[in-house]
Amino acid sequence: MCGIAGAITSKPLDEEKLVHVLDRMRARGPDGCGHAVRTLGDHALSLMHTRLSIVDLDTRSDQPFRKHGLTLVYNGEVYNFPELRKELEGFGVRFETTGDTEVILEAYRRWGADAVKRFEGMWAFALHDPERDTLLLSRDRFGEKPLYLWTRPEGLYFASEIKALAAMAGEKPAVNLGQIRRYLVNGYKSLYAAGETFHEGVSEFPAGTLAEVRGDGVVAPKPYWSLGFAPVEMTLDEAVEQARKHVIDAVEYRLRADVPVAVRLSGGIDSNVIAGVAQNVLGRKVTAFSVLDDDPRYDETASIMRAVDYFGCDHHAIRIPKRGFLDRLEGLIDYFDGPLMTISYYLHALVSEEIHQAGFKVSLGGTGADELFSGYYDHYLFWLASQKEREDFETLVAEWRGTYGRFVRNPFLQNPRAFIEQPTSRDHIFLGAERFAAFLREPFTEPHRERHFADDPLRGRMLNELFVETVPVMLHEDDLAAMAYSVENRAAFLDSRLAEFLSTVPTRHLIHDGLPKYLLRKAGEGIAAPEIMENPRKQGINAPVTNMIDVTDPAVRSAILDNSPFYDIVDRTKVEAFLDQGTGLNSESKFLFSLISAKLFVDRAAAPEV
């Protein structure tokens, strides 16, 4: 993983600005940096890169990478580069390096822009072709690697992070207060549906697309991949067998590196399957890192230690510090160039820091497993609605009551027939929005919008989460929480081959014997602790913000309530009353974190430095 940046302007960026941009991306690439200036039409093209060396650690793979007149800056990993390299060698291509960067360039020479369809991995890259006088931009299928765009009067800027855009432009983009309101009222699931960022005029280059850009700087992304739902008749045993094969293949790809790889281990299914495949199928020694909390609502210590005992692996346990929360959060907000979406990514950053200090550059996590295998509480109810005509439907409901249904806190989702009675209702997604909107000085209401991906309601919900609501946010936060400490985050299940197979599995096979994520549980059978694979309770990395701060402390209250442009849009008296009343509910704790995170971001954005 690395940092990339570029500018298409009438004149090339001066040396001082180039150096400043590289310095701002140093955390993304502490192992090397470089820049190049090219011509694109009648404009100058400035390209910058900072390197975190993961594959082919030699300087010969440093970037910008130049060969055959082409110039490439690239962030990410193309995991199947050995297979592509062998194929290209069959065409007579001679390689000078042993990494994936040169493979991308040679694949482009052979297959043109369509080469990206052959890549399995995560990437954001810019490739300059002087013969065609184009700059090819591309981003991976799921959007694991970030790429931001900012069009200004002087030209187009693109980069891995907002701070690099600001360094190129010489000023920060203005805060998008509409996105702040949306975040506070509807939560993070609403943000990508709106198609905006927290910065006015800044957009994300879409995942799963590519664009050929010319000197005018116009970017018109075109999709090269999509995912829907096309069921193929198969037995449950066939689905289990193929899912296990694809999970193993996905993890094997994401273990490819010339440096050690860590596993972020929780007490849940996803990370335990990853560790199980790595150690007990592929024979790779696992080093695991976990965050532990004392709060009984979120304490996973027992299940994590059971996993550690089962694997017999090296383990680093990180206790959540009780002091310094606001200072640490402010530092992360500076790096994230925005509010942290949930407290989970504060915890992720704690783990990344420990991973870095232990000498690791790569970590594996389970982002996307719930959306691919069906793991959320509402998924079970959508599944029940899809099975309502079965003769054993009442048995299915009884199974839900004895498993997942025991742990549901959202009142709407406590009714097993919720989506039979109200099939189009999505009120549970923005739960509490009306109450949270009352904190704003001006009215804000925005109903949930769902894109049509599939006629099957469960599959449509899962695909919305995968491409719009949850996974894009998670990947954004995963990337920054890891890169703040120069660690590459890899999402083991976001594999196109796995996703395409699962899109053919009949919906009835997703849940079985009262257990959601059934196919993933079966993939972990015999290679991970059985009590974790069979646990019906959904586990997640979380902690209440009030475990880390005392809102009665005058210094804490001052940091939250002191004068700020944040209170131009939020009613301070209502925030003060909210602090006084306490946050007994989980939703209240989450909202308090959002208030603090957004307020600190707005304050930091007002600072003059770029």
N, C-alpha and C positions, 0 to 999 in steps of 0.2 A: 504494500500500500504506500501511496505517495501523495504529494500535492501537485496539482497542475494549475496553471493560470495562463491566460492569453489575452491579447488586445489586438483589435483590427482598427487602426487609427490612421490619420493622414500622415503622421510622423511616428517613427518608433519611440517607445518609451525610453527616456534617458537612463543612463547608467545608475544614477542615484535611486530612481524609482524602481528599476529592476531589482536592485539589491534589497530595497525595502520590502518588496513583494515576497522575495525569497525568504527574508527574515521572518515575515508574518506567517509563512507556511513551514517554519522550521520543525515544529512538533510533528507534523505529518511526515517529514523526511529529514531526520537528523544525520543520515549517513552520506549525503552528497547533494549537490545542487548545481544547476546550470541554466543557461538561457540561450536563446537563438533569435535572430531577427531575419525574417524572410519578406518577400513581396507577395501580396495577394491583390491582383488587379492593379489599381493605381494607389493602393494603400499599403501601409507597413503592417506586418504581422509579427508581433512580439510573443514569444513562447517561453514559459518558465516552468521549472520542475524542481521539486525537492524529493529526495529518495529515502525510503525506508527499505533497506535491502533484505529481501526474503528468499528470492530465487536467483541463483548465479550472483554471488556476493561480490564478484570482481567488478572493478571500475569499468570494464569493457561494456557493461550493461547500463551504465549511467545514461541519464537523459538530460536534454533532448537527444534522442537516438537518431542518428543520421546514417542512411544507406541508400544507394541508388538515387540520390538526389531527394529522397523523401525524408521528412522530419516528423518524429513522433514524440508527443508527451502523453503519458499514460499513467493512470492510477488504478490499481486493482491486481487481480490475478486471473489469468486464463488457465484453468486447472488442466485442461486436456491438451496443453501445449506439446507434451511429448508425442502424443498420437498425431497431432497436426504436423509437427516437425518431421516425423517419419514419412508422412504422406507427401510433404513438400520435397523432402530429399529424393523421393521417388521420381519427382519431376526435374531433378538435377540441381535443386537449390543447395548452395553451400552456406553453412552457418559459421559465424565467427564467435558466437556466444553460446551459453547453455541454458538460457532463460527464456521466458515467454515474450519479452518485449520484441525481440527480433522476429519471433514467430508471427506476431501480429502484423508487423510490417511486410514480411514475405507473403503472408496469407492475403493481404490486401493486393500485393503485386500480382498474385495468381488469380484471385477470385473477385477482386474489386470490393466495393462496399458490401456485397453479399457475404463476404468472409465472416462477418459478425454472426451470421446464422449458424456457423460451424463452431463458434466459441461456447464453451461451458465455463461459466465463472462469473466474476463481478468486475466491472470496469467502467471507467469514464475516460475517453481519450480524444485527442485532437491530432489529426494526421494531415500534414501539408503535402500536397502533390503539385509540384511546380509545372509539370507537363499539362495537367488538366486545369491548373490555376484554381484549385479548390482547397478548402479545409474541411476534412470529414470529421464531424463530431458524432460520437456514439456513446450510449449508456446501456448498461446491462439490463436484462429482461425485468428484474424485480426492482431495480434502482438501489442496489446495495451501495454503490459508489456515487457520491454527490457531484452535481455539476450545475452551477448557478450562472445565469445570464443577466446582464444589465446593459441595456441599450441607452446610450446618452448622445447628446448632440455631436460629441467628438468621435463617436464610434461605438464598437461593441466590446464589452469585457466579459470574459468567462473564467470561472475558477472553481476550485473544490470547496472554498469557504468564502463567506461574505467579507471577512476581513481582508482577503486578498483583492476582492473587487474594490473595496474602499481604498486600499493602498494604491491600486492602479489609477483610480479616478482622482485621488487626492482629497476625497471627502466621503463621509459616510452617507449611505442612503437613509432617507427619513424613515422613522418608525411608522409602520402601517397600523394605525390605531383601530381600524376595523377588524384586523386579524386579532388584535389583543382582546377586543370585546368578544369576538367569536370564541376564542380560547377560554375566556373566563366563564361564559354562559353555557356554551355547548360542549366544551371540552375538546381534547385533541382529535377525536374522531371526526370532527367537522372541518378540520383545517385544510386537508388536501382536496376535499370535495369543492371547496371554494376556489381552488386554483390560484391562491395567493400565498405570499410569504409574509414574514413579520417586517419586511422592508419594502417600502414603496418603489415600484418600478422593477424590482428584482423577481425573476421567475426561476423555476427549476427546469432544466432540460428534461423532457419526459423520459421515464424509464422505457426500455424496450423500443427505442427509436434511434434513427440516425438522420443526419442532415448534411448536405453538401453546401458549404457556405462560400460565397465569393466575396469580392472586395467591398461590395455594398453592405456587408454585415448582416444581411437578412437571413434569419434562421427559420427554416420550414421543416420541422421534424416529421419523419415518416416512420410508421411502425414497421418493424421487421418480424415481430412475433406477437402472438396473442394466445390467450387461454380461455376456453369455454368449458362446457360440459357436454360430452358426447359419449353416453354410457354404452358399454359393450357387455353383452351377457357373459357372465362368468360365475363360477361357484365362489363361496366364501373362502374355501381352501386355496383356490387359484389366486384370489385377490391377496390373501395373506402371503403366499409364496412370492408373488411378484413384488409386493410392497417391500418385503424384507430384502429382496435382491437389490431393489433400487435404493433403499436406505443405505445398505452396505456400500454400494457404488458411490453414492453421494458423499458419504463420510470419507471414503478412501481418497476421492479427489481432493477433498478439503484438508487432508493431512499432508498433501504434497508441499514440501518446503525444504529449504536448505538450512533451516533453523528449527529449534524445538517448538512444539505447538502445545499450548495449554488448553484445558477444558474448564469452562465456567460451570461449576456443578451446583445444582440446587437439589431439593428433595423431590423434584417432579420427574415426570416420565421423559421429557425431551432430552435433557442433558444426560440422564442416565443411559438412555439408548445410545447417544453419541459416545459416551465413555465405554459402554459395553462393546459396541462395534469396534472402536479403536483398540481396546485392550484384548478382548476375548475372541474377536474374529480376525482382526488384522495384525495382532501381535505387537501393537505399539504400546510402550510404557506410557501410562497416563499420569500427568501431574495436574491436580485439580485445585481450583480456587473457589471459595464459597464465602458469602457474606452471611453473618449470623446476627439475629436480633433476639432480645430477651422477651419481647411482647408475645404473649401466648397466642394471639390471633395470627401471628405471622412467623412464629418460631419454627424453623425447619431443622433445628439442630439434630433431633433424633433420626429423622429420615436421611439427612446428609451423612451423619456418622455411620448409619447403616450402609449407605452406598460406599463410603470410604472403606469400611470393613470388608464389604463384599469384593471390591476391586483390589484391596490391598495396595492402594495407590498412594503416592506422595500427596499431601494435602496441606493447603494453606487456608486457615480460617481467619476471616477478617471480621472483627467486632465493630459494630457501628459506633463511631466516636460520639460521645455525649457533649463535647465542647467544640467550638469553632465552626458550627454549622453555617452561620450566615457568611462568615469570611470565605469558607470553602465554596458555598453556593455562589457567591458573587464572582469568585474566580472562574468557576465553571460557566457561568452566564457570559462572562467576558470571552471565554473560548468558544462557546456555542453560538455566539452572536444572536442570542435569543433566549427566552425563558426555557427552562427545562420542562418537558411536557408532563412528566410525572416524577415522583420521588424515586421511582425505580431506577432512573438514569443517574441520579445522585449516587445510588448504591452501586450501579454498574461502574461508575467512575472510581469508586473506592476499590473495587476489585481490579480494575485496569491498572491503577497505581501500584497495587501489590504485584500484579503480573509483571509489570515493567521492572520493578525493583528486584524481582526474582530472576531477571535476565531473559525473559521471554519477549518475543516480538509478535506472536500470533496467538489468538485465542479462538476457540470454537464455542458457539452458542446455538440455541434452539429456536431463534426467531422464525416465525412462519409455520411452525408445526401445528398450532391450533387452527390456523386458517386453511391448511392443506388437509389435515386429518380429521377436523371437526372436534374442537375441544372446548368451546365456550358453553356457558349455561343455556343461552338461547338456542344454540345449535340443537341441543337435545329436543327442545320443544318443536322446532321446525321439523326435525326428523320424525317426531311423534305424529305431527300433522300429515307428513308424507306417507305414514303407515296406517292411517286411520281406517282404511278398508280391510285391513288384515283381521282374520278371525280371532287371532290372539292379541288384539289391541289392548284389552284390559290387562292382560299379563304384562305387556310392554309398559303400560302406565304404572303398574305395581312395581316393576323393576326400577323405573325412574324414581319412584317414591323411596325405595330402599337404598338408592345409590346417590346419584347427582342431586336429586330433589331434596335430600336432607340438608344440603349446604347452601341452597339458594337464599340470598338476602334481598334481591330486587323483588318488590311485591308483585309486579306484573308477571314475573317469571316463576312465581310459586304456583301458578295454575297450569297443570300439564296440558290443558286443552286451549291454552292462550291463542295459538296461531290457527287452531281450528275455528274458534269463535271469532277471532279478529285477524285474518290472514295477512292483511296489509299494515297492521299496526307496527310502528317502530318507536313508540313513545319511550320504551325502556332504554333506548340508546342515549338520549339526551335527558336522562332522569335528573330532575331538580333544576332544569334550565329556567323555569319561570321564577323560582326562588332566587337563583343566582343573578338573573337579569335585574332584579330589584336593587342590586348594589351599584348599578350604573346610573350616571346622571341623566342619560338620555335613553329612551326605550330601545331595546334591541330584541328582535325575535327573528329566528331563521329556522324554518322547519327542516327536518331531516330529509335529505335528498338521496335516493338510491338509484344507482345506474343499473340498467338492464344488461346482465351478463348471461342469464340462463332462465328458462321458464320454471325450472325446479326451484322453489323458494329457498331451500337450504343452500343449494349450490350458488344461487344468486347472492345470498347473504355472505357466504364464504369468499366468493370472488370479489365482492365489494370490500370486504376486510383486507383481502390480499393485495388489491391494487389501489384502493382509495382511502380506507378509513384507518386501519391499524398498522399494517406492515410498513407502508411508506413512512409513517411517523417513527415506528420502532427502528427502522433502518437508519433514518436520519440521526436519531439519538444514539443508537449503537455505535455508529461511525464516530461521532464526536466524543462520546464518553471513552472510547478506546484511543482515538488519535490524540486526545489531550495528553496522553502518556506514551505516545509513539508505539501503540499496539495496533496490529491489524485484526479487526473483527471479521470472522467468517461465519456466515449463517449456514449451518450444515445441511439443512433441509431445503434450502432454496436452490434446488437443482431442477433444471428444466425437464430432464428425463423423468424424474420422480413426479413432478407436477403434472406432466402430460399423461403419465400412467394413471395417477389418481383421478384425473378428469374423466377417465373411462370407466371407473369403478361404479357399479350401481349403488345408488344412495343407501339402499337397505343394508349394505355391508359396513357402513361407517360406524355403526353402533351395534353392539351385540352383548347379550347377557348383562344388560344394564350398564355397560361400560362404553363411554364415548372414546374416540381415538383408538378404537379397537385394533385397527391395522398396525398402528405404531406400537401399541402394547405387545402385540404378537411378534413384531420385529425384535423387541427386546427380550422375548421369552428365552430363558436359558443363558442369557449373557448379562443380565442385570438383576438386581435383587427382586425376587418375585413379589414381596410385599409392597414395593414401590410400583411395579408394573400393574398390580391389581388394586391399587388404592383408588377408590372412586372420587376422592376429593381433589379438586383442582388446586395445584400448588403454584405459587407465583412469588417472585421477589418483591417484597413490599415492606413498608414500615410506616407508622403514623408520624407525621412531622412533629407532633407534640412530644415524641420520645427524644427529640433532638434539640428542641428549644423550649424555653419556659416563657409563655406569652404574658406572664405577669411581671417578668423582669423588665425594669425601666429601660435598659439599653436595647432589649429586643423590641419593645413597644415603640421606642423612638425610631429604630431602623425601619419598622413597618409603617409608622404613622407620620413620620416627618414630612415636611413640605416636599412636594414632588409634582412634576407634570402628570404623573399617574393619576393624581387626584383631580385632574381636569376632566377625566372620564369616569372616575369611580368616586362614590360618595364616602368620604373619610369617616363621617360619623357612623355610618352603617358598618364599616370595617371595625371601628373601635368597639361598637356594641357586639359585633361578632366575636371579637377577642375576649370580651368580658363574659360571654355566655358559655364558652367552652365548645369543644368539638367532639362530642360523644359518638356521632355517627361516622362511619367510614367515608361517606360522601362529603361530610363537613371537613374532615381532615384533608381530603384531596383538594377541596376548594381552598382551604387555607394555604396549602402549598402553592397552588396556582396564583393566588393573590400575591404571596411573597415573591415568587419567581418572576411574575410579570412586573411587579413594582420595581424590583432590583434591575430588571432589564431596561425598563424605561429610564431609570436613573442613570444607568451606565451608558445608554445610547446618547444621553445628553452631554456626556463628556466630550471634550474637543478632539482628543487624540484619534488618529486613524491608523 
